[in-house]
Amino acid sequence: MPLTIYGSPFSTCTRLVVLICKEKQIPFNFVLVDITKGEQKAPEYVDKQPFNKVPYIDDDGFALYESRAIARYLIKKYADQGTPDLIPSDPQSEALFEQGASIESFNFNPPASGIALEKIVKPLLALRTDEKTLEKRSVELNEKLDIYDVILGKQKYLAGNKLTLADLQHLPHGTLLFTNGFEDLFTSRPNVARWWNELINRPAWQEVTTYFNPVA
């Protein structure tokens, strides 16, 4: 029975899970959860995802939520197909991967998601942008990306010279910013620009973009 993803195209976390399926060549069914109608709060959904968030997966009866956990599970289960070594197996390389994954989780994601909330999500909901918060998050992300540029000047990817999940985790929120007026965050630093250009042009990410934004 194919993997089933319960998610929303508006969800960056859903897009990460679909990206991993594309990278690892995993067939899946997609069940739309309409978060604009609050379907993620329905009792039958909460039974599977008690925090009312998207996505969660059903893998032949095995339910799992939290996108980073899902990504790791799928990469390990389908280790022998698709893009190899997204989570390295030898101890030192795995430790460097975990370091890179933590960098994204604690240094990139908080300011990036904060900017997206204030500048993109709130206007869509007719809510007022908190300009002070936006400025704070923008300064923070710029400072972090300055450090990224140093790291990426010494190695090709965040965890070394091989692509890992640590890099791919940047794509959903990063693309949201890149395509909504914040491209300078990624293009103004040479090493970040080189790394980012490679990521956004990966065939798997292009497939995700087409999957959720089909040409009419």
Z-matrix of the N, CA and C atoms (Angstrom, degrees):
N
C 1 1.467
C 2 1.524 1 109.27
N 3 1.350 2 118.16 1 127.91
C 4 1.477 3 119.71 2 -176.88
C 5 1.523 4 112.23 3 -63.73
N 6 1.294 5 114.34 4 153.58
C 7 1.448 6 122.10 5 172.55
C 8 1.528 7 109.24 6 -58.92
N 9 1.331 8 116.97 7 140.14
C 10 1.458 9 120.83 8 176.02
C 11 1.524 10 109.36 9 -118.44
N 12 1.330 11 116.08 10 128.39
C 13 1.455 12 122.61 11 176.92
C 14 1.522 13 108.19 12 -106.66
N 15 1.317 14 115.86 13 124.70
C 16 1.458 15 121.86 14 174.81
C 17 1.524 16 106.47 15 -102.24
N 18 1.327 17 117.09 16 110.84
C 19 1.452 18 118.35 17 -173.71
C 20 1.510 19 113.51 18 -161.11
N 21 1.320 20 114.79 19 -169.72
C 22 1.455 21 122.86 20 -179.00
C 23 1.523 22 109.64 21 -134.15
N 24 1.328 23 117.67 22 139.32
C 25 1.470 24 119.68 23 177.10
C 26 1.519 25 112.85 24 -65.42
N 27 1.336 26 117.76 25 -17.99
C 28 1.460 27 121.22 26 178.97
C 29 1.528 28 112.17 27 -82.59
N 30 1.314 29 116.66 28 -7.52
C 31 1.465 30 122.30 29 -174.53
C 32 1.527 31 111.31 30 -93.19
N 33 1.326 32 116.80 31 122.29
C 34 1.465 33 120.37 32 175.79
C 35 1.526 34 111.08 33 -63.59
N 36 1.320 35 116.46 34 -33.03
C 37 1.466 36 120.00 35 179.64
C 38 1.528 37 111.06 36 -68.55
N 39 1.330 38 116.50 37 -38.57
C 40 1.460 39 120.06 38 175.53
C 41 1.524 40 110.09 39 -62.10
N 42 1.313 41 116.43 40 -41.47
C 43 1.472 42 120.09 41 -178.73
C 44 1.530 43 111.95 42 -64.94
N 45 1.331 44 116.86 43 -33.23
C 46 1.470 45 118.83 44 176.59
C 47 1.522 46 110.54 45 -64.57
N 48 1.317 47 117.13 46 -43.35
C 49 1.466 48 120.15 47 -179.20
C 50 1.528 49 110.77 48 -64.77
N 51 1.327 50 117.09 49 -42.84
C 52 1.460 51 119.81 50 177.94
C 53 1.531 52 110.64 51 -64.66
N 54 1.323 53 116.74 52 -37.37
C 55 1.467 54 120.54 53 176.51
C 56 1.521 55 111.14 54 -58.18
N 57 1.318 56 116.94 55 -45.60
C 58 1.468 57 119.79 56 -179.43
C 59 1.526 58 110.28 57 -64.42
N 60 1.327 59 117.06 58 -38.33
C 61 1.467 60 119.30 59 176.20
C 62 1.524 61 110.72 60 -60.94
N 63 1.326 62 116.83 61 -39.80
C 64 1.466 63 120.36 62 178.93
C 65 1.531 64 111.01 63 -68.94
N 66 1.330 65 117.20 64 -43.35
C 67 1.473 66 120.53 65 179.53
C 68 1.529 67 111.31 66 -63.02
N 69 1.339 68 116.03 67 -38.19
C 70 1.464 69 120.47 68 -175.99
C 71 1.525 70 112.83 69 -96.43
N 72 1.339 71 116.71 70 5.21
C 73 1.467 72 121.99 71 176.78
C 74 1.530 73 111.51 72 55.94
N 75 1.337 74 115.05 73 48.84
C 76 1.459 75 122.14 74 -179.00
C 77 1.535 76 108.85 75 -101.54
N 78 1.328 77 118.31 76 118.93
C 79 1.473 78 119.49 77 175.30
C 80 1.531 79 109.97 78 -65.02
N 81 1.324 80 116.29 79 145.25
C 82 1.465 81 118.85 80 179.13
C 83 1.514 82 110.84 81 -152.24
N 84 1.316 83 114.55 82 156.15
C 85 1.460 84 121.82 83 168.39
C 86 1.521 85 107.29 84 -102.71
N 87 1.320 86 116.05 85 145.00
C 88 1.463 87 120.00 86 179.66
C 89 1.520 88 109.60 87 -117.18
N 90 1.326 89 115.80 88 124.47
C 91 1.459 90 122.18 89 177.22
C 92 1.522 91 107.84 90 -109.64
N 93 1.323 92 116.10 91 117.41
C 94 1.457 93 120.71 92 -178.48
C 95 1.527 94 110.86 93 -71.14
N 96 1.329 95 115.15 94 128.69
C 97 1.453 96 122.12 95 170.93
C 98 1.522 97 106.22 96 -108.84
N 99 1.320 98 116.84 97 111.46
C 100 1.466 99 121.00 98 -175.35
C 101 1.526 100 109.51 99 -80.57
N 102 1.332 101 114.85 100 94.30
C 103 1.470 102 118.99 101 -177.14
C 104 1.518 103 111.73 102 -71.21
N 105 1.354 104 117.33 103 -18.94
C 106 1.477 105 119.36 104 176.97
C 107 1.524 106 110.85 105 -70.59
N 108 1.329 107 116.98 106 -20.07
C 109 1.462 108 121.85 107 177.78
C 110 1.521 109 112.29 108 -104.62
N 111 1.340 110 115.69 109 3.88
C 112 1.461 111 119.40 110 178.50
C 113 1.512 112 114.99 111 74.63
N 114 1.345 113 117.08 112 23.42
C 115 1.465 114 119.07 113 -178.33
C 116 1.523 115 112.90 114 -64.13
N 117 1.347 116 117.19 115 -21.67
C 118 1.453 117 120.77 116 178.48
C 119 1.529 118 112.10 117 -71.63
N 120 1.329 119 116.45 118 -7.54
C 121 1.470 120 121.21 119 178.75
C 122 1.524 121 113.01 120 -101.92
N 123 1.315 122 115.96 121 0.06
C 124 1.463 123 119.94 122 178.91
C 125 1.530 124 109.54 123 -66.08
N 126 1.336 125 118.13 124 142.74
C 127 1.469 126 121.07 125 -176.83
C 128 1.520 127 113.91 126 -52.90
N 129 1.342 128 117.35 127 -40.93
C 130 1.462 129 119.52 128 -178.58
C 131 1.521 130 111.93 129 -67.91
N 132 1.347 131 116.64 130 -27.16
C 133 1.467 132 120.00 131 176.36
C 134 1.525 133 110.44 132 -78.69
N 135 1.316 134 116.14 133 -44.67
C 136 1.471 135 120.94 134 -179.21
C 137 1.528 136 110.89 135 -61.44
N 138 1.315 137 116.09 136 -27.79
C 139 1.468 138 120.00 137 176.76
C 140 1.522 139 111.24 138 -60.90
N 141 1.330 140 116.24 139 -29.41
C 142 1.473 141 121.26 140 179.66
C 143 1.522 142 112.13 141 -98.04
N 144 1.340 143 117.28 142 -33.40
C 145 1.464 144 122.25 143 -178.93
C 146 1.534 145 107.81 144 -131.90
N 147 1.332 146 117.17 145 89.49
C 148 1.467 147 120.98 146 -171.36
C 149 1.519 148 115.24 147 -66.09
N 150 1.352 149 118.09 148 -11.60
C 151 1.465 150 120.71 149 -179.73
C 152 1.534 151 112.32 150 -96.37
N 153 1.336 152 117.42 151 6.41
C 154 1.465 153 122.60 152 176.10
C 155 1.532 154 112.84 153 61.25
N 156 1.333 155 116.88 154 36.06
C 157 1.459 156 120.93 155 -179.30
C 158 1.523 157 109.77 156 -117.67
N 159 1.322 158 116.03 157 165.50
C 160 1.456 159 121.29 158 172.80
C 161 1.531 160 108.39 159 -118.22
N 162 1.334 161 115.81 160 149.56
C 163 1.454 162 128.96 161 2.98
C 164 1.531 163 111.46 162 -100.13
N 165 1.329 164 113.61 163 178.95
C 166 1.454 165 120.10 164 158.05
C 167 1.523 166 106.15 165 -138.57
N 168 1.321 167 116.66 166 162.30
C 169 1.462 168 120.56 167 178.46
C 170 1.517 169 110.38 168 -119.56
N 171 1.314 170 114.26 169 155.09
C 172 1.463 171 122.43 170 169.95
C 173 1.520 172 106.20 171 -123.61
N 174 1.319 173 115.39 172 111.21
C 175 1.460 174 120.98 173 -179.27
C 176 1.520 175 108.67 174 -109.45
N 177 1.337 176 115.20 175 85.03
C 178 1.465 177 121.99 176 -179.00
C 179 1.530 178 111.20 177 54.74
N 180 1.329 179 115.66 178 45.98
C 181 1.458 180 120.82 179 177.24
C 182 1.515 181 114.66 180 98.39
N 183 1.331 182 117.27 181 -12.51
C 184 1.461 183 121.33 182 177.74
C 185 1.525 184 108.69 183 -93.38
N 186 1.315 185 117.37 184 113.42
C 187 1.464 186 122.13 185 -178.60
C 188 1.521 187 109.75 186 -97.69
N 189 1.336 188 115.14 187 139.56
C 190 1.468 189 120.59 188 -179.21
C 191 1.514 190 109.04 189 -149.27
N 192 1.338 191 116.65 190 136.90
C 193 1.461 192 121.07 191 175.05
C 194 1.518 193 109.34 192 -125.95
N 195 1.326 194 116.12 193 175.51
C 196 1.467 195 127.09 194 -170.41
C 197 1.531 196 108.81 195 79.75
N 198 1.328 197 115.13 196 111.52
C 199 1.464 198 120.74 197 -169.73
C 200 1.524 199 114.00 198 -60.27
N 201 1.324 200 117.70 199 -37.99
C 202 1.467 201 119.07 200 179.91
C 203 1.526 202 111.13 201 -68.08
N 204 1.323 203 116.44 202 -37.02
C 205 1.467 204 120.37 203 176.12
C 206 1.524 205 110.26 204 -66.26
N 207 1.320 206 116.52 205 -42.34
C 208 1.471 207 120.38 206 178.12
C 209 1.529 208 110.08 207 -61.38
N 210 1.325 209 116.99 208 -44.99
C 211 1.467 210 121.03 209 -179.54
C 212 1.521 211 110.95 210 -58.73
N 213 1.318 212 116.11 211 -45.76
C 214 1.468 213 119.63 212 -179.72
C 215 1.530 214 111.24 213 -64.12
N 216 1.301 215 115.98 214 -42.90
C 217 1.469 216 120.80 215 179.42
C 218 1.529 217 110.96 216 -59.42
N 219 1.321 218 116.53 217 -47.94
C 220 1.457 219 120.25 218 -177.61
C 221 1.531 220 111.69 219 -66.50
N 222 1.322 221 116.78 220 -40.78
C 223 1.463 222 120.53 221 179.52
C 224 1.521 223 110.78 222 -61.62
N 225 1.326 224 116.49 223 -40.99
C 226 1.470 225 119.99 224 -178.61
C 227 1.526 226 111.54 225 -75.40
N 228 1.328 227 116.64 226 -38.15
C 229 1.469 228 118.91 227 -179.08
C 230 1.530 229 110.90 228 -67.29
N 231 1.337 230 116.06 229 -38.08
C 232 1.458 231 120.78 230 -177.01
C 233 1.533 232 111.05 231 -108.92
N 234 1.314 233 115.17 232 42.76
C 235 1.464 234 121.17 233 -175.22
C 236 1.521 235 113.46 234 -60.05
N 237 1.333 236 116.74 235 -29.98
C 238 1.465 237 120.68 236 -173.01
C 239 1.523 238 113.81 237 -92.49
N 240 1.336 239 117.71 238 11.63
C 241 1.464 240 118.89 239 178.09
C 242 1.522 241 110.08 240 -137.13
N 243 1.317 242 115.27 241 158.99
C 244 1.452 243 120.04 242 179.00
C 245 1.514 244 113.11 243 69.02
N 246 1.322 245 116.20 244 -155.49
C 247 1.461 246 122.04 245 -178.47
C 248 1.529 247 109.90 246 -63.18
N 249 1.339 248 118.05 247 124.56
C 250 1.470 249 120.10 248 -175.49
C 251 1.517 250 112.88 249 -83.23
N 252 1.323 251 114.70 250 158.41
C 253 1.469 252 124.05 251 167.71
C 254 1.531 253 114.30 252 58.14
N 255 1.324 254 117.25 253 33.63
C 256 1.469 255 118.33 254 175.42
C 257 1.523 256 111.36 255 -66.79
N 258 1.334 257 115.02 256 -24.54
C 259 1.465 258 121.56 257 166.36
C 260 1.529 259 105.79 258 -126.14
N 261 1.327 260 117.99 259 108.07
C 262 1.471 261 120.22 260 -176.78
C 263 1.522 262 111.52 261 -63.11
N 264 1.329 263 115.34 262 157.44
C 265 1.463 264 119.95 263 -177.00
C 266 1.525 265 114.11 264 -102.37
N 267 1.343 266 117.68 265 -28.13
C 268 1.467 267 116.81 266 -179.03
C 269 1.534 268 109.50 267 -77.36
N 270 1.329 269 117.65 268 148.60
C 271 1.468 270 121.22 269 -169.38
C 272 1.526 271 115.03 270 -56.67
N 273 1.316 272 118.58 271 -44.85
C 274 1.463 273 119.42 272 -177.26
C 275 1.521 274 111.49 273 -69.22
N 276 1.317 275 117.13 274 -43.78
C 277 1.460 276 119.85 275 178.92
C 278 1.524 277 111.13 276 -65.70
N 279 1.323 278 116.18 277 -37.01
C 280 1.463 279 119.34 278 177.80
C 281 1.525 280 110.98 279 -66.62
N 282 1.334 281 115.93 280 -38.24
C 283 1.465 282 119.64 281 178.10
C 284 1.524 283 110.94 282 -63.87
N 285 1.332 284 116.96 283 -40.40
C 286 1.464 285 120.55 284 177.38
C 287 1.525 286 110.85 285 -66.41
N 288 1.345 287 116.23 286 -36.11
C 289 1.456 288 119.28 287 174.62
C 290 1.526 289 110.69 288 -62.59
N 291 1.335 290 116.84 289 -46.69
C 292 1.466 291 120.15 290 -179.69
C 293 1.531 292 110.43 291 -61.36
N 294 1.312 293 116.46 292 -36.87
C 295 1.462 294 120.50 293 175.74
C 296 1.525 295 110.10 294 -61.90
N 297 1.338 296 116.71 295 -47.15
C 298 1.460 297 120.76 296 179.34
C 299 1.522 298 112.58 297 -63.53
N 300 1.337 299 116.56 298 -40.23
C 301 1.461 300 120.34 299 178.64
C 302 1.524 301 110.80 300 -64.12
N 303 1.326 302 116.51 301 -37.90
C 304 1.468 303 120.25 302 177.48
C 305 1.527 304 111.05 303 -68.18
N 306 1.322 305 116.69 304 -36.31
C 307 1.476 306 120.08 305 176.56
C 308 1.528 307 109.70 306 -57.85
N 309 1.323 308 116.28 307 -46.77
C 310 1.471 309 119.04 308 179.41
C 311 1.527 310 111.33 309 -64.17
N 312 1.332 311 116.60 310 -45.35
C 313 1.463 312 120.53 311 -174.99
C 314 1.520 313 113.08 312 -65.23
N 315 1.334 314 116.92 313 -36.82
C 316 1.464 315 119.91 314 -170.60
C 317 1.526 316 114.78 315 -111.48
N 318 1.338 317 117.42 316 -13.17
C 319 1.463 318 120.03 317 -179.32
C 320 1.527 319 113.36 318 -116.39
N 321 1.318 320 117.32 319 -31.37
C 322 1.461 321 120.42 320 -179.96
C 323 1.523 322 112.18 321 -98.25
N 324 1.309 323 117.21 322 -51.37
C 325 1.457 324 120.33 323 -172.11
C 326 1.525 325 114.56 324 -61.42
N 327 1.323 326 120.34 325 -44.17
C 328 1.475 327 118.00 326 -178.50
C 329 1.532 328 114.19 327 -59.62
N 330 1.343 329 119.62 328 -50.60
C 331 1.466 330 116.94 329 178.36
C 332 1.521 331 113.10 330 -70.39
N 333 1.342 332 118.06 331 -35.83
C 334 1.460 333 120.25 332 -179.45
C 335 1.526 334 110.90 333 -64.65
N 336 1.324 335 116.97 334 -45.72
C 337 1.457 336 119.75 335 179.05
C 338 1.519 337 111.07 336 -68.17
N 339 1.339 338 116.84 337 -31.82
C 340 1.461 339 120.64 338 176.85
C 341 1.516 340 112.18 339 -65.31
N 342 1.328 341 116.37 340 -42.62
C 343 1.469 342 120.68 341 176.87
C 344 1.528 343 110.12 342 -64.05
N 345 1.334 344 116.27 343 -44.75
C 346 1.465 345 120.26 344 179.96
C 347 1.524 346 111.14 345 -60.19
N 348 1.313 347 116.96 346 -41.20
C 349 1.464 348 120.85 347 179.15
C 350 1.523 349 111.22 348 -61.33
N 351 1.325 350 115.85 349 -48.43
C 352 1.470 351 119.72 350 -174.31
C 353 1.527 352 113.08 351 -73.80
N 354 1.326 353 116.76 352 -39.03
C 355 1.470 354 120.13 353 -170.81
C 356 1.528 355 113.68 354 -98.28
N 357 1.325 356 117.17 355 -22.10
C 358 1.457 357 119.60 356 -174.89
C 359 1.532 358 111.81 357 -117.05
N 360 1.328 359 116.56 358 -52.84
C 361 1.467 360 119.90 359 -174.83
C 362 1.522 361 112.36 360 -70.89
N 363 1.326 362 116.76 361 -49.41
C 364 1.465 363 119.15 362 -177.74
C 365 1.529 364 113.35 363 -58.44
N 366 1.340 365 119.18 364 -45.84
C 367 1.471 366 118.25 365 176.73
C 368 1.530 367 113.47 366 -59.53
N 369 1.330 368 117.09 367 -34.82
C 370 1.459 369 119.90 368 178.02
C 371 1.522 370 111.85 369 -65.53
N 372 1.333 371 115.45 370 -28.74
C 373 1.467 372 120.66 371 -179.58
C 374 1.524 373 111.79 372 -96.53
N 375 1.344 374 115.39 373 9.51
C 376 1.471 375 120.96 374 -179.07
C 377 1.531 376 111.55 375 60.88
N 378 1.325 377 115.24 376 34.93
C 379 1.463 378 121.01 377 177.18
C 380 1.522 379 109.41 378 -105.93
N 381 1.300 380 115.81 379 157.37
C 382 1.464 381 121.22 380 -175.96
C 383 1.525 382 111.42 381 -82.56
N 384 1.330 383 115.93 382 132.06
C 385 1.464 384 120.94 383 176.03
C 386 1.522 385 109.98 384 -73.08
N 387 1.327 386 115.70 385 133.14
C 388 1.459 387 120.94 386 174.41
C 389 1.535 388 106.77 387 -85.66
N 390 1.322 389 116.40 388 101.36
C 391 1.460 390 120.93 389 -173.36
C 392 1.527 391 112.23 390 -64.33
N 393 1.322 392 117.89 391 -33.98
C 394 1.466 393 120.66 392 179.20
C 395 1.524 394 110.67 393 -66.82
N 396 1.324 395 115.60 394 -42.38
C 397 1.460 396 119.42 395 177.88
C 398 1.520 397 110.68 396 -66.00
N 399 1.331 398 116.65 397 -41.09
C 400 1.457 399 120.87 398 178.58
C 401 1.522 400 110.69 399 -60.64
N 402 1.317 401 117.34 400 -45.04
C 403 1.463 402 121.19 401 179.46
C 404 1.525 403 110.98 402 -63.57
N 405 1.328 404 116.56 403 -42.92
C 406 1.468 405 121.09 404 179.30
C 407 1.519 406 110.97 405 -61.03
N 408 1.326 407 116.52 406 -46.29
C 409 1.458 408 120.72 407 -179.21
C 410 1.534 409 110.87 408 -67.05
N 411 1.323 410 117.39 409 -37.28
C 412 1.467 411 120.79 410 179.57
C 413 1.516 412 111.50 411 -65.38
N 414 1.326 413 116.50 412 -43.91
C 415 1.467 414 120.89 413 176.94
C 416 1.523 415 109.87 414 -61.43
N 417 1.311 416 116.05 415 -43.65
C 418 1.470 417 121.15 416 -179.08
C 419 1.522 418 111.20 417 -61.81
N 420 1.327 419 117.02 418 -46.39
C 421 1.465 420 119.37 419 -178.12
C 422 1.520 421 111.14 420 -67.52
N 423 1.325 422 117.74 421 -38.14
C 424 1.459 423 119.97 422 176.27
C 425 1.521 424 111.38 423 -60.47
N 426 1.321 425 116.37 424 -42.37
C 427 1.470 426 120.24 425 178.59
C 428 1.524 427 111.11 426 -62.99
N 429 1.333 428 116.38 427 -41.48
C 430 1.467 429 120.01 428 179.96
C 431 1.528 430 110.90 429 -66.43
N 432 1.332 431 116.63 430 -40.98
C 433 1.461 432 119.35 431 -178.40
C 434 1.524 433 111.99 432 -71.02
N 435 1.325 434 117.37 433 -24.58
C 436 1.466 435 119.32 434 171.05
C 437 1.526 436 110.13 435 -61.28
N 438 1.322 437 115.78 436 -39.87
C 439 1.469 438 120.31 437 178.34
C 440 1.524 439 110.17 438 -70.85
N 441 1.322 440 116.86 439 -40.61
C 442 1.472 441 120.63 440 174.23
C 443 1.521 442 110.41 441 -52.51
N 444 1.333 443 116.40 442 -43.24
C 445 1.458 444 120.10 443 -176.11
C 446 1.520 445 111.14 444 -63.04
N 447 1.313 446 116.70 445 -35.40
C 448 1.466 447 121.13 446 176.21
C 449 1.527 448 109.93 447 -66.24
N 450 1.341 449 115.84 448 -48.94
C 451 1.468 450 120.73 449 -179.92
C 452 1.524 451 110.48 450 -58.77
N 453 1.331 452 116.39 451 -47.45
C 454 1.457 453 120.85 452 -175.99
C 455 1.523 454 113.28 453 -76.05
N 456 1.311 455 116.45 454 -7.51
C 457 1.460 456 120.60 455 171.01
C 458 1.519 457 112.15 456 -79.48
N 459 1.330 458 115.59 457 -14.46
C 460 1.473 459 121.34 458 -178.47
C 461 1.529 460 112.53 459 -105.52
N 462 1.304 461 116.50 460 -18.01
C 463 1.465 462 120.71 461 -177.41
C 464 1.517 463 108.79 462 -152.46
N 465 1.323 464 116.45 463 162.14
C 466 1.463 465 120.95 464 -173.62
C 467 1.522 466 112.95 465 -74.54
N 468 1.329 467 116.11 466 -36.73
C 469 1.459 468 120.99 467 -176.35
C 470 1.527 469 109.91 468 -128.48
N 471 1.313 470 115.65 469 175.97
C 472 1.454 471 119.84 470 -173.05
C 473 1.526 472 112.78 471 -67.41
N 474 1.331 473 116.98 472 -29.50
C 475 1.463 474 120.30 473 -177.95
C 476 1.521 475 112.75 474 -107.24
N 477 1.310 476 117.32 475 10.92
C 478 1.465 477 119.97 476 -179.11
C 479 1.512 478 109.91 477 139.83
N 480 1.314 479 116.52 478 -142.24
C 481 1.468 480 119.95 479 -176.62
C 482 1.524 481 113.49 480 -106.39
N 483 1.335 482 116.39 481 14.59
C 484 1.460 483 121.23 482 174.57
C 485 1.521 484 109.33 483 -126.16
N 486 1.312 485 115.59 484 141.10
C 487 1.453 486 121.56 485 176.72
C 488 1.522 487 110.45 486 -61.77
N 489 1.338 488 116.77 487 137.35
C 490 1.460 489 121.15 488 175.06
C 491 1.527 490 109.60 489 -137.09
N 492 1.311 491 114.46 490 175.19
C 493 1.461 492 121.16 491 174.11
C 494 1.520 493 111.54 492 -55.66
N 495 1.328 494 117.59 493 -30.69
C 496 1.470 495 120.72 494 179.57
C 497 1.527 496 111.20 495 -57.12
N 498 1.317 497 117.25 496 -37.36
C 499 1.472 498 120.78 497 177.16
C 500 1.522 499 110.97 498 -73.48
N 501 1.320 500 116.05 499 -47.39
C 502 1.463 501 120.46 500 -175.53
C 503 1.521 502 112.63 501 -61.50
N 504 1.327 503 116.88 502 -30.20
C 505 1.457 504 120.37 503 -179.42
C 506 1.527 505 112.74 504 -60.04
N 507 1.323 506 117.37 505 -20.85
C 508 1.470 507 121.18 506 -179.40
C 509 1.525 508 113.26 507 -77.07
N 510 1.327 509 117.43 508 -18.61
C 511 1.461 510 119.54 509 -168.86
C 512 1.534 511 115.40 510 -66.42
N 513 1.322 512 120.67 511 -45.16
C 514 1.471 513 117.99 512 -176.26
C 515 1.528 514 114.20 513 -61.08
N 516 1.327 515 117.95 514 -54.51
C 517 1.464 516 119.26 515 179.71
C 518 1.532 517 111.22 516 -72.29
N 519 1.330 518 116.53 517 -37.11
C 520 1.455 519 119.36 518 -179.61
C 521 1.516 520 111.83 519 -61.07
N 522 1.342 521 116.74 520 -43.52
C 523 1.452 522 120.35 521 179.83
C 524 1.521 523 111.19 522 -66.78
N 525 1.320 524 116.56 523 -36.66
C 526 1.461 525 120.55 524 177.29
C 527 1.527 526 110.67 525 -57.81
N 528 1.319 527 116.99 526 -42.38
C 529 1.459 528 120.86 527 177.61
C 530 1.530 529 111.16 528 -72.93
N 531 1.325 530 115.68 529 -43.97
C 532 1.466 531 121.14 530 -175.31
C 533 1.527 532 111.98 531 -60.22
N 534 1.318 533 116.72 532 -34.74
C 535 1.459 534 121.07 533 -176.65
C 536 1.530 535 113.11 534 -95.18
N 537 1.321 536 116.60 535 5.18
C 538 1.468 537 120.00 536 -179.33
C 539 1.529 538 112.34 537 -128.78
N 540 1.343 539 114.98 538 39.17
C 541 1.449 540 119.21 539 170.86
C 542 1.511 541 116.53 540 95.84
N 543 1.335 542 117.50 541 5.19
C 544 1.460 543 119.81 542 -177.90
C 545 1.525 544 111.85 543 -117.29
N 546 1.343 545 116.21 544 27.51
C 547 1.465 546 119.40 545 -177.75
C 548 1.525 547 112.94 546 -61.85
N 549 1.336 548 117.38 547 -26.64
C 550 1.458 549 120.82 548 -179.00
C 551 1.529 550 112.13 549 -61.87
N 552 1.327 551 116.66 550 -26.61
C 553 1.463 552 119.96 551 176.12
C 554 1.525 553 111.08 552 -56.59
N 555 1.324 554 115.87 553 -34.10
C 556 1.463 555 121.06 554 -173.78
C 557 1.521 556 113.52 555 -102.49
N 558 1.321 557 117.81 556 -22.78
C 559 1.461 558 120.26 557 -174.99
C 560 1.531 559 113.55 558 -98.02
N 561 1.318 560 117.78 559 -15.11
C 562 1.468 561 120.59 560 -173.21
C 563 1.525 562 113.18 561 -84.32
N 564 1.320 563 116.74 562 -8.10
C 565 1.468 564 121.46 563 179.30
C 566 1.519 565 108.08 564 -117.56
N 567 1.307 566 119.65 565 122.15
C 568 1.473 567 120.79 566 -169.65
C 569 1.526 568 114.63 567 -59.65
N 570 1.312 569 117.19 568 -42.84
C 571 1.464 570 119.40 569 -176.76
C 572 1.527 571 111.65 570 -75.03
N 573 1.331 572 116.31 571 -38.98
C 574 1.460 573 120.16 572 174.32
C 575 1.525 574 109.69 573 -63.43
N 576 1.338 575 117.02 574 -41.55
C 577 1.466 576 121.41 575 -178.93
C 578 1.525 577 111.00 576 -61.13
N 579 1.317 578 116.62 577 -44.52
C 580 1.473 579 120.53 578 179.47
C 581 1.529 580 110.47 579 -61.99
N 582 1.317 581 116.91 580 -47.21
C 583 1.475 582 123.69 581 179.50
C 584 1.528 583 110.50 582 -63.06
N 585 1.313 584 116.87 583 -47.89
C 586 1.458 585 120.74 584 -176.87
C 587 1.526 586 111.71 585 -66.03
N 588 1.308 587 117.57 586 -40.76
C 589 1.458 588 121.29 587 179.75
C 590 1.525 589 110.75 588 -60.76
N 591 1.318 590 116.68 589 -38.74
C 592 1.459 591 119.58 590 177.64
C 593 1.526 592 111.03 591 -66.67
N 594 1.336 593 116.13 592 -42.12
C 595 1.465 594 119.55 593 -178.01
C 596 1.530 595 111.95 594 -63.40
N 597 1.321 596 116.59 595 -50.86
C 598 1.470 597 118.23 596 -174.28
C 599 1.525 598 112.78 597 -69.33
N 600 1.330 599 117.25 598 -16.79
C 601 1.461 600 120.79 599 178.98
C 602 1.521 601 113.20 600 -98.30
N 603 1.328 602 116.73 601 7.35
C 604 1.460 603 118.83 602 176.08
C 605 1.528 604 109.06 603 -63.76
N 606 1.324 605 118.04 604 135.52
C 607 1.469 606 120.29 605 179.91
C 608 1.522 607 113.16 606 -53.96
N 609 1.331 608 117.14 607 -38.16
C 610 1.470 609 119.69 608 -179.14
C 611 1.520 610 111.63 609 -63.45
N 612 1.341 611 116.82 610 -39.64
C 613 1.464 612 118.91 611 179.27
C 614 1.520 613 110.96 612 -71.71
N 615 1.313 614 116.81 613 -34.90
C 616 1.459 615 119.97 614 175.15
C 617 1.529 616 110.51 615 -62.79
N 618 1.322 617 116.46 616 -36.82
C 619 1.457 618 120.64 617 177.04
C 620 1.526 619 111.15 618 -66.34
N 621 1.319 620 117.10 619 -39.10
C 622 1.473 621 120.36 620 177.28
C 623 1.522 622 109.66 621 -62.35
N 624 1.322 623 116.64 622 -45.69
C 625 1.465 624 121.01 623 -179.55
C 626 1.522 625 110.65 624 -60.68
N 627 1.328 626 116.82 625 -43.36
C 628 1.456 627 120.49 626 178.61
C 629 1.522 628 111.67 627 -67.81
N 630 1.322 629 116.53 628 -37.09
C 631 1.470 630 121.55 629 -178.89
C 632 1.525 631 110.89 630 -60.82
N 633 1.326 632 116.14 631 -42.49
C 634 1.467 633 120.24 632 -177.07
C 635 1.527 634 113.47 633 -93.33
N 636 1.322 635 116.65 634 -15.67
C 637 1.464 636 121.00 635 179.56
C 638 1.511 637 110.17 636 -132.12
N 639 1.327 638 117.29 637 63.42
C 640 1.469 639 119.84 638 -176.24
C 641 1.522 640 111.73 639 -64.15
N 642 1.318 641 115.16 640 146.98
C 643 1.462 642 120.86 641 177.08
C 644 1.512 643 109.04 642 -69.45
N 645 1.332 644 116.29 643 129.56
C 646 1.473 645 119.50 644 -178.06
C 647 1.514 646 110.68 645 -68.48
